[in-house]
Amino acid sequence: MYQAPQHNRYRRFSAPLSSALKSSHNTNSVPVRTGDTVRVMRGDYKGFEGKVNRVDRRKYRIFVEGVSMEKVDGSTVLIPIHPSKVMITHLNLDDKWRKEILKRKGGVSEKDELAKEKPIEEAESKPPKKKRKRKKKTRKTTTAESGGE
């Protein structure tokens, strides 16, 4: 996992979508990117919602605005969160490639639309195919093979 190339690491950054986004994009999960709004689902910051500030592909962590702690010297540091522990509530669709990915991943393609438009009568007119029963292969063992007497 830690020796994976960058394009494979990207896919491991997937996080589930909120129910509203699931229904609108017809997909369950999408890799998290900078600019997405996420809700933390696990840990001390459970329920907190904020914008993704940074994505660290080397350590498999994301940084969310507001999820931070104050150090002893007074400076604030963002806390790293694993992307599987968040839920995406708003997608950053500024990138045209990401729109294409969503369309391809969960959207209805032209082939699906044409299949829906076909009359149902054609499918019903054909009789259903019968499944063939396959014979079970029995293994014959002899006393010489089994080592018995």
C-alpha positions in Angstrom: 0.0 0.0 0.0 2.8 2.4 0.9 4.7 1.5 -2.3 1.8 2.1 -4.6 2.1 4.7 -7.4 0.2 8.0 -7.2 -2.6 7.0 -9.6 -3.4 4.0 -7.5 -3.3 5.9 -4.2 -5.9 8.3 -5.6 -8.5 5.5 -5.7 -7.8 4.6 -2.1 -8.9 8.1 -1.1 -12.6 7.2 -1.7 -15.2 8.4 0.8 -18.9 7.7 0.8 -21.3 10.4 -0.5 -24.2 11.8 1.5 -27.6 10.5 0.6 -28.5 13.6 -1.4 -25.4 13.3 -3.5 -25.9 9.5 -3.9 -29.3 10.0 -5.4 -28.2 12.8 -7.7 -25.0 11.2 -9.0 -26.0 7.6 -8.9 -22.8 6.5 -7.1 -21.8 5.5 -3.6 -18.3 6.9 -3.2 -15.8 9.2 -4.9 -12.2 10.0 -4.1 -11.8 13.1 -1.9 -10.2 16.2 -3.4 -9.2 19.6 -2.1 -12.3 21.9 -2.0 -14.8 19.2 -1.1 -16.9 19.7 1.9 -16.9 16.7 4.3 -18.4 15.6 7.6 -16.2 13.7 10.0 -18.0 10.4 10.9 -15.5 8.9 13.4 -13.2 10.1 16.2 -13.1 13.1 18.5 -14.3 15.5 15.8 -17.4 13.3 14.9 -20.1 15.5 13.3 -17.8 18.3 12.4 -18.2 19.6 8.9 -15.6 21.6 6.9 -13.8 22.0 3.7 -10.9 19.8 2.7 -7.8 21.9 3.0 -5.1 19.5 1.9 -4.7 15.9 0.7 -1.6 14.0 1.7 -1.2 11.0 -0.6 2.0 9.9 0.9 0.5 9.3 4.3 -3.1 8.6 3.2 -4.6 11.5 5.2 -6.7 14.6 4.5 -6.8 17.8 6.4 -10.1 19.6 7.1 -10.5 23.3 7.9 -11.4 23.7 11.6 -10.3 20.2 12.7 -7.2 21.5 14.4 -5.5 21.5 17.8 -3.5 24.1 19.6 0.1 23.4 20.4 1.8 24.3 23.6 3.5 27.3 22.0 0.1 28.7 20.9 0.2 27.7 17.2 -2.6 25.7 15.6 -2.0 22.5 13.7 -4.5 20.7 11.4 -5.3 17.1 12.4 -4.9 14.4 9.8 -7.9 12.2 9.1 -8.2 9.1 7.0 -10.5 9.6 4.1 -12.7 6.6 4.9 -13.7 8.2 8.1 -15.5 11.1 6.5 -18.6 11.6 4.3 -18.6 14.0 1.4 -21.5 16.4 1.7 -20.6 18.8 -1.2 -18.5 18.1 -4.2 -16.0 20.5 -5.8 -17.0 20.2 -9.5 -14.7 23.0 -10.8 -12.7 20.3 -12.7 -14.2 19.2 -16.0 -12.5 15.8 -15.7 -14.1 15.1 -12.4 -17.5 15.9 -13.9 -16.8 13.4 -16.7 -15.7 10.8 -14.1 -18.9 11.2 -12.2 -21.0 11.0 -15.4 -19.1 7.8 -16.5 -19.1 6.2 -13.0 -22.8 6.6 -12.0 -24.5 8.5 -14.7 -26.9 7.1 -17.2 -25.1 6.4 -20.5 -26.7 6.6 -24.0 -26.8 2.8 -24.2 -28.8 2.6 -21.0 -31.2 5.1 -22.2 -31.7 3.2 -25.5 -32.2 0.0 -23.5 -35.0 1.6 -21.4 -36.7 2.9 -24.5 -37.1 -0.6 -26.1 -40.5 -2.0 -25.8 -41.0 -4.5 -22.9 -43.1 -6.8 -25.2 -39.9 -8.0 -27.0 -38.4 -9.2 -23.8 -41.6 -10.8 -22.6 -42.3 -12.7 -25.9 -39.2 -14.8 -25.6 -39.5 -17.8 -23.3 -37.1 -17.9 -20.4 -34.0 -20.0 -20.8 -33.7 -23.2 -18.8 -30.7 -23.8 -16.8 -28.8 -27.0 -17.5 -28.1 -29.3 -14.7 -24.5 -30.3 -14.6 -23.4 -33.7 -13.4 -21.2 -33.8 -10.4 -17.8 -35.2 -11.0 -17.1 -38.1 -8.7 -13.6 -39.1 -7.9 -12.9 -42.7 -7.9 -10.3 -43.8 -5.4 -8.7 -47.1 -5.4 -7.0 -48.8 -2.5 -3.6 -48.2 -4.1 -4.1 -44.4 -4.4 -5.6 -44.0 -0.9 -2.8 -46.0 0.7 -5.3 -48.2 2.5 -5.5 -52.0 2.5 
